[in-house]
């Protein structure tokens, strides 16, 4: 497979990306993705230049969503950022935020101590000193990882197999999401395989310029998942950032043998369940679920162009009411909002969503993205859940 080469001249300078960029709306100093991406690339092709606009980009992908010429603006920006860090050293803070898998492995040895270590005055002061905001909603570590809990599950063997790629956040921070995915797939007559040897998708590495590490992870994951694809198994994700990397960004960023074949078999869990529904194979024996929810579609879901499958799926449950917030980006964009100098920007970006949630009077918000859920709870104080939790409850209460 040939490596992708993008021509910045595909950009027609229409500024649609600037209008739709949530960071540009929140930060006057940021002149927008057009400058950071294609316009800046024209200059970078001529000379090695570092444009400060690259620092403001959160890689939320709203520029890509809005571009009528289908220029992968965020990819141009991420590649330029990575090029800069080939000759400039990243900060210790950026290393920490980029290596969640390594941090999760260490924390899983003593999760209680790890959580205490993150949430006291002294540790917050230390984190602030290295550039991590002491106000940001850092995620707690689970008492036991998803991978460990998965091994204890006694599944009902079935002829249908599905591979679940949990990703770091579900594995180490919110394993219940993964357990819900397994339970729902079992109800729908699928036996679940979790490839232990799979590694971090690389999304946090890409945004902080660790492109070589991200590429190594991509090659490893593609090689692992390709074996399952050859067997005809679907690959399921429940984190929109992981799904986006496996489905789209690997193709944009890296030349990896088999990447297109694997990408064609990557499904968000709700996307996969809706496909079963279309084929008449989805178990729709849902119990009534009295409740009102707001739904927030993560930016990394919207850029995939698959609609809002979780919203459609949850609305199939009898008696439930789900309202689409449709209020823009939450602001956190992976680890962007954890950075001390970006925290206020992230909160400003998410303000419209926060105010929409508060004005609704609804106390529960559904969203597929783990860090979106953290940011929403932080900005509003409401309860947040992955939509698959509601789906599992509807099955369990029948």
C-alpha positions in Angstrom: 0.0 0.0 0.0 1.3 3.4 -0.9 1.7 6.1 1.7 -0.9 8.9 1.5 0.4 12.2 0.1 -2.0 15.2 0.5 -1.8 18.2 -1.7 -2.6 21.4 0.3 -3.7 23.0 -3.0 -6.8 20.8 -2.8 -8.0 23.4 -0.3 -10.1 26.1 -2.0 -9.7 28.6 1.0 -13.4 28.7 1.5 -12.9 29.0 5.4 -15.7 26.5 6.2 -13.3 24.8 8.5 -12.6 28.0 10.4 -16.3 28.7 10.9 -16.8 25.1 12.3 -13.7 25.0 14.4 -14.7 25.1 18.1 -11.2 26.2 19.2 -11.1 29.1 16.7 -14.4 30.3 18.2 -13.0 30.1 21.8 -9.4 31.5 21.2 -8.9 34.7 19.3 -5.1 34.0 18.9 -5.9 30.8 16.9 -6.6 31.8 13.3 -8.1 28.4 12.6 -7.4 25.0 10.9 -7.0 26.5 7.4 -3.8 28.2 8.6 -2.6 25.3 10.7 -3.3 22.7 8.0 -3.3 23.4 4.2 -2.3 27.1 4.2 0.6 26.4 6.7 1.6 23.3 4.7 2.3 25.3 1.7 4.9 27.3 3.7 6.2 24.1 5.4 6.9 22.5 2.0 9.3 25.4 1.3 10.9 25.8 4.6 11.1 24.2 8.1 8.8 26.5 10.0 6.8 26.1 13.2 3.5 27.9 13.2 2.1 28.5 16.7 -1.4 27.6 15.3 -0.3 24.0 15.4 -0.3 24.1 19.2 -3.9 25.2 19.4 -5.4 22.4 17.3 -7.2 19.8 19.4 -7.6 17.3 16.6 -11.4 17.3 17.2 -11.9 16.8 13.4 -14.6 19.4 13.0 -12.5 20.9 10.2 -12.5 17.5 8.3 -16.3 17.2 8.8 -17.0 20.6 7.3 -14.5 20.6 4.4 -16.4 20.5 1.0 -13.2 19.5 -0.8 -12.6 16.6 1.6 -9.1 17.8 2.6 -7.9 15.9 5.7 -7.0 19.1 7.4 -6.4 17.6 10.8 -4.1 15.0 9.3 -1.9 17.7 7.7 -1.8 19.4 11.1 -0.9 16.3 13.0 1.8 15.3 10.5 3.3 18.8 10.7 3.3 18.6 14.5 5.1 15.3 14.4 7.7 16.7 12.0 8.4 19.6 14.4 9.0 17.1 17.3 11.6 15.2 15.3 13.9 18.1 16.1 12.3 19.3 19.4 11.8 17.4 22.6 8.3 16.8 23.9 7.6 17.8 27.6 7.3 15.2 30.3 3.7 16.2 30.6 3.0 15.3 27.0 4.8 12.0 27.5 2.5 11.2 30.4 -0.7 12.1 28.6 0.4 10.2 25.5 1.2 6.9 27.2 -2.1 6.0 28.9 -1.5 2.3 28.3 1.8 2.3 30.2 0.3 4.4 33.0 -2.7 2.1 33.1 -0.6 -1.0 33.4 1.3 0.5 36.3 -1.8 1.8 38.0 -3.6 -1.6 37.7 -1.0 -3.1 40.1 -2.2 -0.8 42.9 -5.3 1.1 41.6 -6.4 2.4 45.0 -3.0 4.0 45.7 -2.9 5.3 42.1 -6.3 7.0 42.6 -5.3 8.4 45.9 -2.0 9.6 44.4 -3.9 11.6 41.7 -6.4 13.2 44.0 -4.7 14.9 46.8 -3.4 18.5 47.3 0.3 17.4 47.0 -0.1 15.3 43.8 -2.3 17.9 42.1 0.4 20.5 42.8 3.0 18.2 41.3 0.8 17.5 38.3 0.3 21.3 37.9 4.0 21.8 38.0 4.5 19.5 35.0 1.7 21.2 33.1 -1.4 19.1 33.9 -4.3 21.2 35.1 -5.3 20.8 38.7 -8.9 21.5 37.7 -9.2 18.9 35.0 -11.4 15.8 35.5 -8.6 13.2 35.5 -10.2 9.7 35.2 -10.0 7.2 38.1 -8.5 3.8 37.5 -10.7 0.7 37.9 -10.1 -1.7 40.7 -9.6 -4.4 38.1 -9.0 -4.0 34.4 -11.5 -5.1 31.7 -9.0 -7.7 30.4 -8.8 -9.4 33.8 -12.6 -9.4 34.3 -13.2 -10.6 30.8 -11.1 -13.8 31.5 -13.6 -14.7 34.3 -16.7 -14.4 32.1 -18.2 -17.8 31.2 -19.6 -17.1 27.7 -22.2 -19.1 25.9 -20.3 -20.7 23.0 -21.8 -19.8 19.6 -20.9 -20.2 16.0 -20.9 -16.4 15.5 -17.7 -14.7 16.7 -16.9 -11.1 17.2 -13.6 -9.5 18.1 -13.8 -6.7 20.7 -11.0 -4.1 20.8 -11.5 -2.3 24.2 -8.8 0.4 24.0 -6.9 1.8 27.0 -9.7 3.9 28.6 -12.2 1.0 28.8 -9.5 -1.4 29.8 -8.1 0.5 32.7 -10.6 3.2 33.6 -14.2 2.1 32.7 -14.2 -1.6 32.3 -18.0 -1.8 32.8 -18.4 -0.5 29.3 -16.5 -3.5 28.0 -18.5 -5.9 30.1 -21.7 -4.4 28.8 -20.5 -4.8 25.2 -19.8 -8.5 25.8 -23.2 -9.0 27.5 -25.1 -7.4 24.7 -23.2 -9.3 22.0 -23.9 -12.6 23.9 -27.6 -11.7 23.9 -27.3 -11.4 20.2 -25.7 -14.8 19.7 -22.1 -13.7 19.4 -19.2 -15.2 21.2 -16.6 -12.4 22.0 -12.9 -12.6 21.4 -10.6 -10.0 23.0 -7.0 -10.1 21.5 -4.7 -9.8 24.5 -1.7 -8.9 22.3 -3.4 -5.7 20.8 -1.9 -2.4 22.0 -3.0 1.2 22.3 -4.6 2.5 19.1 -2.1 5.4 19.1 -4.6 8.3 19.2 -3.0 10.0 22.2 0.4 9.5 20.7 -0.5 11.1 17.4 -1.9 14.3 19.0 1.3 14.9 20.9 3.7 14.2 18.1 4.8 10.6 18.9 4.1 9.6 15.4 6.7 6.8 15.1 5.4 5.1 18.2 1.8 5.4 16.9 2.9 3.9 13.6 4.6 1.0 15.4 1.3 0.4 17.3 -0.7 0.6 14.1 1.5 -2.0 12.3 1.1 -4.4 15.3 -2.6 -3.9 15.7 -3.3 -4.3 11.9 -1.3 -7.5 11.8 -3.2 -8.9 14.8 -6.7 -7.9 13.6 -6.0 -8.9 10.0 -6.0 -12.6 11.1 -9.5 -12.2 12.5 -10.7 -10.4 9.4 -9.5 -13.2 7.3 -11.8 -15.5 9.3 -14.7 -13.2 8.6 -15.0 -11.8 12.1 -16.2 -8.2 12.7 -14.0 -6.0 14.9 -16.1 -4.1 17.5 -15.1 -0.9 19.3 -16.9 1.1 22.0 -14.6 4.1 22.1 -15.1 6.5 19.2 -11.5 7.7 19.2 -10.2 4.1 19.0 -12.7 3.3 16.3 -11.7 6.4 14.3 -8.0 5.4 14.5 -8.6 1.8 13.4 -11.1 2.7 10.7 -9.8 5.9 9.2 -6.7 7.5 10.7 -4.4 4.5 10.2 -5.2 4.8 6.4 -4.5 8.6 6.4 -1.3 8.4 8.5 0.4 5.1 7.9 1.3 2.7 5.2 0.5 -0.7 6.8 -0.2 -3.8 4.8 -3.8 -4.9 5.3 -5.0 -1.6 6.7 -7.8 -1.1 4.2 -9.1 -4.7 4.7 -9.2 -4.2 8.5 -10.8 -0.8 8.3 -13.6 -2.3 6.3 -14.5 -4.6 9.2 -14.3 -2.0 12.1 -17.7 -1.2 13.7 -18.8 0.9 16.6 -20.9 -1.4 18.8 -24.1 0.5 18.1 -23.3 0.6 14.4 -22.9 -3.2 14.4 -26.1 -3.8 16.3 -28.0 -1.6 13.8 -26.6 -3.6 11.0 -27.9 -6.7 12.7 -31.3 -5.0 12.9 -31.3 -4.2 9.2 -30.6 -7.9 8.5 -33.5 -8.9 10.9 -31.0 -10.5 13.3 -31.1 -8.1 16.3 -32.7 -9.3 19.5 -35.3 -6.6 20.0 -36.9 -8.1 23.1 -36.3 -5.0 25.2 -37.9 -4.3 28.5 -39.6 -0.9 29.1 -37.1 1.7 30.3 -38.7 4.6 32.0 -36.2 7.5 31.8 -35.2 10.7 30.0 -31.7 11.2 28.6 -29.8 13.7 26.6 -27.4 12.3 23.9 -24.1 13.9 23.0 -22.5 12.8 19.7 -18.7 12.9 20.0 -16.8 14.7 17.3 -14.8 11.5 16.6 -18.1 9.7 15.9 -19.5 12.4 13.6 -16.3 12.5 11.4 -16.8 8.8 10.6 -19.9 9.6 8.6 -22.0 6.7 10.1 -24.8 8.9 11.5 -25.7 8.5 15.2 -26.2 4.8 15.6 -26.4 4.8 19.4 -29.2 7.4 19.3 -31.2 5.2 16.9 -30.5 2.1 18.9 -31.5 3.4 22.3 -34.7 5.0 20.8 -35.8 1.4 20.0 -36.3 0.7 23.7 -39.9 1.1 24.8 -40.9 4.1 26.9 -37.4 5.7 26.9 -37.0 9.3 25.8 -33.7 10.4 24.3 -33.1 13.9 23.1 -30.2 14.8 20.9 -28.3 17.7 22.5 -26.8 18.7 19.2 -24.8 21.4 20.9 -21.3 21.0 19.5 -17.9 19.8 20.9 -17.5 19.1 24.7 -14.0 20.6 24.4 -11.8 18.0 26.0 -10.8 16.3 22.8 -8.9 13.3 24.3 -6.2 14.7 26.6 -6.3 18.3 25.2 -8.4 19.6 28.1 -6.1 18.0 30.7 -3.3 20.4 29.8 -3.0 23.4 32.1 -2.8 25.9 29.3 -5.7 24.3 27.4 -8.1 23.7 30.3 -9.9 27.1 30.0 -10.0 26.7 26.2 -11.6 23.3 26.6 -14.2 24.6 29.0 -15.0 27.6 26.8 -15.4 25.2 23.8 -17.8 23.0 25.8 -19.8 25.8 27.3 -22.6 25.7 24.8 -23.1 22.0 25.4 -22.9 22.5 29.2 -25.6 25.2 29.1 -27.8 23.1 26.8 -27.6 20.2 29.3 -28.3 22.4 32.3 -31.2 24.1 30.6 -32.8 20.8 29.7 -33.3 19.8 33.3 -32.3 16.2 32.3 -29.9 14.6 34.8 -28.4 11.9 32.6 -26.3 12.2 29.4 -25.4 9.4 27.0 -22.2 9.5 25.0 -19.9 6.9 23.4 -16.7 8.7 24.2 -15.1 8.2 27.6 -13.4 11.6 27.9 -16.6 13.3 26.6 -18.4 11.7 29.5 -15.7 13.0 31.9 -15.9 16.5 30.6 -19.7 16.6 30.6 -19.9 15.4 34.2 -17.2 17.9 35.1 -18.9 20.8 33.3 -22.5 20.1 34.5 -22.5 17.7 37.4 -24.9 15.3 35.7 -24.7 11.6 35.5 -23.1 10.2 32.3 -23.2 6.7 30.7 -22.2 4.9 27.6 -25.4 4.2 25.5 -24.6 0.4 25.6 -25.2 0.4 29.4 -28.8 1.4 28.7 -29.1 -1.3 26.0 -27.8 -3.9 28.4 -30.2 -2.8 31.1 -33.1 -3.2 28.7 -32.1 -6.8 27.9 -31.4 -7.7 31.6 -34.8 -6.5 32.8 -36.9 -8.5 30.3 
